[in-house]
Structure formats: structure tokens, C-alpha cells
Amino acid sequence: MYDILRFIGVTKDATTAGPGKRLELFTKGCIRGVISPCEGCFNETTWAFEGPYREMTVDECVEMIDRDAWNRQVTFCGGEPILQAKAITKVAKKLKEIDPTFHIILYTAYKVDTLMKYGLKFTWIPKYGDAMRNHLMDYSYAYSREMHRTQFIILTPNDVKELMEYVDWIIDGDYQADKRLTTHETMHDGWFIGSSNQRIVLCKATLERGVLVYFTPHEYMTMVEKNKTCKCCGHIIPKYFGRFCGERCYRRYYKRQEEMKLLGGV
């Protein structure tokens, strides 16, 4: 079922999921959350494969994002989005065809370089619950049953590389509460939210160079401090720029302001 995605929720204008105000989509289900949760993870409701969720086709998801991501900033988090990478790849590809300026981020607890080399495999056993097995059957490249366990090949290395052709950044690594960033009480525009062990992997550059290209959170936040961020998309721009990175963002921002006025600022 590579044309179906399962979500537990959507947040508009999120400021903790990457640069700018982003449309943040929370996928349903996390293997790590079921087996050994990341300490301090704030998305406990997204771990379980059991329970309610919203199912959308690839085309329905594309339509929603195209409508609601007014500044073209989109983040897939979870849960564990990499489990649904095949469908997310299709969504990202269609979004880029509609508008190449879409900026797409995906969070995953898995390391990108490991995924690129080995893909993603998992062995299910009954104590993890039938719901997990059933979901993984829908998401996986292949699976085989042996006695009381099921071996899943969720992604191949080629699947991972195809995803990276259409996703701009992958934030990889498990969340570690004792390394939380930012430590400020309030969010600063453009600052990284997560933990210092994570990496901001630049997908296009990684594929082009054949080596992992990434920023550490410290490196990224240093760049933010030395520069400033676009009022619309939230990305880093030089201090000598105006409020926007270009004409396109200028127009999007003020169009959004007019729309909000019509809605009474809601």
C-alpha cells in the first residue's frame, strides 16, 4: 500500500519543526516508541500502531499540503516517518512537480548513512502487537514469516536514495532529552529544536558528492546567529538583506497577511 499514508495529526504554522512556520505532519506508529522509547519524546500518542489515525492517499496528501503550506515549508515527523518513506517519496515528488520551491524536512531516529548502506530491516515478534505487523506489511518492500516471527525489509538502500532525491533535509538521530536544544524558554526564529546529537542532513548535496553532508545543530545555530532569517520561509539570509530572501517570499508573506485579515487574524 505505497499510495496510502497514516497520520495522527497535522499542525499548521509550527515553529519547532525546521525553519519558518511549517506545515507539520505527524505520522502514525514508531517501532522505537513501542520497543524502547526515546527518553523525553513529546509525541507518545504517535508511537502506537493501534488506535485511531487518519488515512490519506498520496493525492489527498499532496492536495492538502499544496493548499495549507502557504510558504511551501513542510515537515514530516512522528511517530517514525521513515516507515512510510515509499509513500512520502511519492508525495514529495508530486509537490516538487507542482512547485520546486517546496522545502521538505523528514525526521527519523535512524542514521541516514546507515540507511543508505543497508536500508531498513526489522524482525517482528508477537509481543509487539498485531497492529504493528499489519502496518509494516503495508509499508514494506518484502517480508517473510518464520515460526512466530516476521522478517521485514522495510526499505532498500535504493528506496532511501530515492527519498533523498525529493526531500531537502533529513534530521536524523534519536531525540536525547539531556541534550535538548534550544535551552531557551522561547523559540527563536530559525533556531534548531531537537537534541545536539542529531544532524541536519542535506540530501541533494549528499547524493551529489557521494558522502554524507550535514550540519550539526551547533553549526546551524551559529549560522543563524551570524545572519538572519527570511520573514516568510524562515531560511538563513545575510544580514544586509531586507526582511525576505526574495520577491517570491515577499509576495507569499503579504498574501498570507491579507488572508489572515479576512479571517479576523485567526
N, C-alpha and C positions, 0 to 999 in steps of 0.2 A: 504494500500500500504506500508507494512512494509519492502519491499525489494527495495524501492526507496528512494534516498536521494537527496536533493536540495541544491545546493551551489551557492554562489555569487562570490566566488574566492578562490584561493589557493596561498599560499606564501611558497616558498622553503627557507630553511635555515633561518627562522625567529628567532630573538634573543629576542623577547619580549613576548613569549608565553610559558615560562617554561624553565627548564634547557637546556642548549646547543642550538645548531642550530636545529630547529624543522620544520617539515612539518606542516604548519598551514592551516586548512580548515575552511572557513567561511560559516556557514550555512545561508540559506535564511529565513528571517522572524523572527520578535520578537514582541510578544504581548505587552510587556512593552514599546518597542520603538514606537509602534503605539498609545498607550493609554497615557503613562506618561514616556517619555524617561529619562534614567539616565543622569543627567547633566554632560556634558563633554565627553559623549561617542563619540569615534572617528570613529565609524562604522555606521554612519547614513544610508549609502547606503544599509546596510543589514537589516534594520528594516522592510521595506515594504514587503508585501506578493505579491503585484503587481509587474509587470516589469519582465525583463529577469532574467533567472537563468540557471544553468547547472544541468540537471537531470541525475543521475547515479544510476545504480543498485548496490546492495551490492557487487556483484562480481567485477564489474568495479571499484568500490571504493577501494576494497581490492587490486586489481591488481595495481592500480595507487600508493597506499601507499607503497606497497611492493617494487615497482620499485624506487620510489623517496625518500623515507625516509631512506637514506643511513646509518644513525646511529641509526635507529629504534626509533626515538623520534617524536611523533605525538601529535598534539593538535587540538581539535575541539572547535571553538569559533563561534561568530555570529555577528549579529543575536542571536538566542537563541537555542543552540544545544539540550537542554533537550526536546524540542518539537519533535525532531526526534530520541528520545532515543531508540525506538524499533529497528529501522534500524541500528543505531550506535552500539547497543549491538551486532547485528549480525556481523557487520564489525569488531569490537574489538575481538569478539570470534574467528573469522577466522584468524585474524592477529596473535593472541596468539598461534593458532594451527600451523601456518606457522613458527613462531619464538617466543618463550616465552619471549625473551628479549625486545620485543616491549614495550615501555613506553608510555602510552596513558593518556592524560590530557583532561578534558572537563570543560569548563567554563559555569557557569549558574548564573543568577541573583537570582534564588530561593535558599532557605536554604536546605541543604541536610537532616538535621534531620526532617524538616517539610515534605519534600518529602517522606522520609522513613516511616513516620507515616500516612500520609494522601494521598499520591500520588499527582497528579496534575489535578485539575478541572478548568474549565473556562466557563463563560457564554458569548456567542457571541450575539451582537445586531447589527442591520443593519448599524449603523454609523461607525462600524469598517471595513466595506467593504466586498464584496463577496469573494474576493481573500483569505482573512484570513479564512473565514468559510470553503472554499473549501479545503485549505491546511490542516486545522485541522481535517476535515473529513477523510483525508488520513492518518493522524498520530495517531488518537485517538483510544483508547480501545473500546469506545462506545460513542454514542451521542443520544440526543432526542430533538425534536422540540416542542416548546410550543409558540403558537401565533407568535410574532415577535422576538423570541429569540431561540437560540440553546444551550443546555447544553452539554458540552463536558467532558468526563472522558478521559483525555489525557494519563495519566499513573496511574496504581495502585501501592501501596507500593511494591508489588512483582516485578513489572516491574523495579522499581528503584533499588531494591536489586540485580536483575539480571544484570542490567547495571554495578553495582559496582563490580560484580564478574570479569569483564574483563577490566574495566577502572582502572588505577592505582591511579590517583589523580582527585578529582573534586575541582575546585576553585569556591567556592560559595559566594553569596552576590552580591548586585548591586554595580556598579562602582560609587564612590563618588569623584568628581573632587577635592574637598577641602582636601581630604585625600590621594592624589595621591602619589604613590611610584613607582619608586625611584624619589627623587627630584634632583638627579644628571643630568647634561646636557647630559652625555653619559652613555650608558648601561654598567654595569659591568657584567662579566661572572657569570651566575648563580643567579644574583640578581632578586628579585621579581618585577614584573611590574604589577601594578593594584592600589588598594587603601587599606589603612590599616584596614578597616572594613572587608575585605574579609578573607576567611580561606582556607588553603590548606588541604583538607580532604583526609586522607589516607584510601582508600576504603577497601583494604584487611584487615587491622587492625581493622577497624570499624566493618566489618562483623564478624570477629573472636571474638572480645571482646563484641559485643552487645551494645557498647556505641560509641558515635562519637569521633573519634581520629583525631586530626588535629594539624597543626602548624599555629600560627598567622604569618603574614608576618615578624613581628619583630623577632620572634623566628627563622624563617627560615634564615633571612639575618644575624642574629648573628652567626648561624652555618656556613654560607658561609664565614664570616669574620674570624672566628677562624680556618677554614680549607682551602681547595682549591677545585677546580672543575676539573673534567676529561676533557682533551682536546677534546675528541670525543663526549661523551654523555652529558657532562655538569653537571653531578651529583656530589654531595659533596664527597670528599675523604680526608683522613687525610693528613696533611702537609708533613709527612715523605714518602708518596707515590711518585712515579715518576709523569710523566705527564698524565698517564692514570690509570683507575681503574682496568684494567686487560688486558690480552692478546687479548681478543676479540675486545675491543675498540682500542687497538694499531693497529691491523690489519685493522680494518674498516677505521680508520683515514688515514693511509698511502695508502690504496687502493683508497680512495677518492682523496687524493692529486695527485696520478698518473692519475686518470681520469680527474681531472681539468687541468693538464698539457697538456693532449691530446686535450682538448677543448680550449687551449690557455688561461687558467685561468678564463674563463667565468663561 
